[in-house]
Amino acid sequence: MNELFQYLKLNNLTISTCESFTGGYFANEITNIQGVSQYYKGSFVCYSDEYKINVLDIDIEIIKKYSSVSKEVLNLMLKNTYKKLKTDIVLAFTGFAPPKDDNPKSGLSYIGFKKQDNISIFEFKVDQDITREQYKNKACNFLIDKLLNS
């Protein structure tokens, strides 16, 4: 997280997030860094479909057709967060966090970022039976690494 902060500072970039399965984990981690308020503008924690529809303006038909855990919904999470917060970078997370259960999609997520006009979306899957907090941490670190190396 400190490396991301230094990147934002060095490049004078602002960032915001749209978090579903991470439930504000990223927001909590980045706001533990002194001085980040100049760069981090806020987060939507859109855990439910109702929130995605009513606050983020994601079309219910898109959710019905693809599921709220899909590249299509993540793409709209990124675009709509950008429309509302106007930051240089937007990160977004949607998925099925562990523990593993009978759902074959358990442990599958879509995470990505919008940087200027470019959107990058990644399928993120962990096959180990890890805790939800470990999964959130791995997803955040994975996405930060992808962003910093883009």
C-alpha positions as CSV (number, residue, x, y, z in Angstrom):
1,M,0.0,0.0,0.0
2,N,2.9,2.3,0.7
3,E,4.3,1.7,-2.8
4,L,0.9,2.7,-4.2
5,F,0.9,5.9,-2.1
6,Q,4.4,6.8,-3.3
7,Y,3.2,6.2,-6.9
8,L,0.2,8.5,-6.5
9,K,2.3,11.2,-4.8
10,L,5.1,11.0,-7.4
11,N,2.6,11.3,-10.3
12,N,0.2,13.6,-8.5
13,L,-2.7,11.2,-9.2
14,T,-6.0,10.8,-7.4
15,I,-7.7,7.4,-6.7
16,S,-11.1,6.1,-5.6
17,T,-12.5,2.6,-5.2
18,C,-15.7,0.6,-5.6
19,E,-15.6,-2.4,-3.3
20,S,-18.0,-5.3,-3.2
21,F,-16.5,-8.4,-1.6
22,T,-13.7,-6.4,-0.1
23,G,-16.2,-4.5,2.0
24,G,-14.1,-1.4,2.5
25,Y,-10.9,-3.4,3.1
26,F,-8.9,-1.3,0.6
27,A,-10.3,1.9,1.9
28,N,-9.3,0.9,5.4
29,E,-5.8,0.0,4.4
30,I,-5.1,3.1,2.4
31,T,-6.5,5.5,5.0
32,N,-4.0,4.1,7.5
33,I,-1.3,6.1,5.6
34,Q,-0.7,9.6,6.8
35,G,-1.1,12.2,4.1
36,V,-3.2,10.1,1.7
37,S,-6.2,12.3,1.8
38,Q,-4.7,14.5,-0.9
39,Y,-4.8,11.5,-3.3
40,Y,-7.5,9.1,-2.0
41,K,-11.0,10.6,-2.6
42,G,-13.3,7.9,-1.3
43,S,-15.0,4.6,-1.9
44,F,-18.3,3.0,-2.6
45,V,-18.9,-0.1,-0.6
46,C,-21.5,-1.7,-2.8
47,Y,-22.0,-5.1,-1.2
48,S,-25.5,-5.7,-2.4
49,D,-27.1,-5.7,-5.8
50,E,-29.6,-3.1,-4.6
51,Y,-26.7,-0.7,-3.8
52,K,-25.2,-1.4,-7.2
53,I,-28.5,-0.6,-8.9
54,N,-29.7,2.3,-6.7
55,V,-26.4,4.1,-5.9
56,L,-24.1,3.2,-8.7
57,D,-26.8,3.2,-11.4
58,I,-25.9,-0.3,-12.7
59,D,-28.8,-1.6,-14.9
60,I,-30.6,-4.5,-13.2
61,E,-30.8,-6.3,-16.6
62,I,-27.0,-6.4,-16.8
63,I,-26.9,-8.0,-13.3
64,K,-29.6,-10.5,-14.2
65,K,-27.9,-11.4,-17.5
66,Y,-24.3,-11.7,-16.3
67,S,-24.5,-11.8,-12.5
68,S,-23.1,-9.2,-10.1
69,V,-19.9,-11.2,-10.2
70,S,-18.9,-10.6,-13.8
71,K,-16.6,-8.6,-16.0
72,E,-19.6,-6.7,-17.3
73,V,-20.7,-5.5,-13.9
74,L,-17.1,-4.7,-12.9
75,N,-16.7,-2.6,-16.0
76,L,-19.8,-0.6,-15.0
77,M,-18.6,-0.3,-11.4
78,L,-15.4,1.3,-12.7
79,K,-17.1,3.6,-15.2
80,N,-19.8,4.7,-12.8
81,T,-17.4,5.3,-9.9
82,Y,-15.4,7.4,-12.3
83,K,-18.4,9.4,-13.3
84,K,-19.3,10.2,-9.7
85,L,-15.8,10.8,-8.2
86,K,-13.7,11.9,-11.2
87,T,-10.4,10.5,-10.0
88,D,-7.4,9.7,-12.2
89,I,-7.6,6.0,-11.1
90,V,-10.5,3.9,-10.0
91,L,-10.1,0.4,-8.5
92,A,-13.0,-2.1,-8.3
93,F,-13.7,-5.5,-6.8
94,T,-16.6,-7.9,-7.2
95,G,-16.6,-11.6,-6.3
96,F,-17.3,-14.6,-4.1
97,A,-14.9,-14.5,-1.2
98,P,-14.1,-17.7,0.7
99,P,-14.5,-19.9,2.6
100,K,-15.0,-22.5,-0.1
101,D,-18.5,-24.0,-0.2
102,D,-20.8,-25.8,-2.6
103,N,-20.8,-22.8,-5.0
104,P,-18.5,-23.7,-7.9
105,K,-17.7,-20.0,-8.2
106,S,-16.5,-19.7,-4.6
107,G,-13.2,-17.9,-4.6
108,L,-13.8,-16.4,-8.0
109,S,-13.6,-12.6,-8.4
110,Y,-13.3,-9.9,-11.0
111,I,-11.1,-7.0,-10.1
112,G,-9.7,-4.2,-12.1
113,F,-8.8,-0.6,-12.6
114,K,-9.6,2.4,-14.8
115,K,-6.5,4.6,-15.4
116,Q,-7.2,7.6,-17.5
117,D,-9.2,6.1,-20.5
118,N,-7.9,2.5,-20.1
119,I,-9.8,-0.2,-18.3
120,S,-8.0,-3.4,-17.2
121,I,-10.1,-6.3,-15.8
122,F,-8.7,-9.5,-14.3
123,E,-10.2,-12.8,-13.2
124,F,-8.9,-13.4,-9.7
125,K,-9.3,-16.9,-8.2
126,V,-7.7,-18.5,-5.2
127,D,-8.1,-22.3,-4.9
128,Q,-6.9,-22.6,-1.3
129,D,-9.4,-22.5,1.5
130,I,-8.2,-19.2,3.1
131,T,-10.0,-16.7,5.3
132,R,-12.0,-13.9,3.9
133,E,-9.5,-11.3,5.2
134,Q,-6.6,-13.2,3.5
135,Y,-8.5,-13.3,0.3
136,K,-9.2,-9.5,0.4
137,N,-5.6,-8.9,1.1
138,K,-4.4,-11.0,-1.8
139,A,-6.9,-9.4,-4.2
140,C,-5.8,-5.9,-3.2
141,N,-2.1,-6.7,-3.5
142,F,-2.7,-8.4,-6.8
143,L,-4.5,-5.4,-8.2
144,I,-2.0,-2.9,-6.8
145,D,0.8,-4.8,-8.5
146,K,-1.1,-4.9,-11.8
147,L,-1.7,-1.1,-11.6
148,L,1.9,-0.3,-10.7
149,N,3.2,-2.4,-13.5
150,S,0.8,-1.0,-16.2
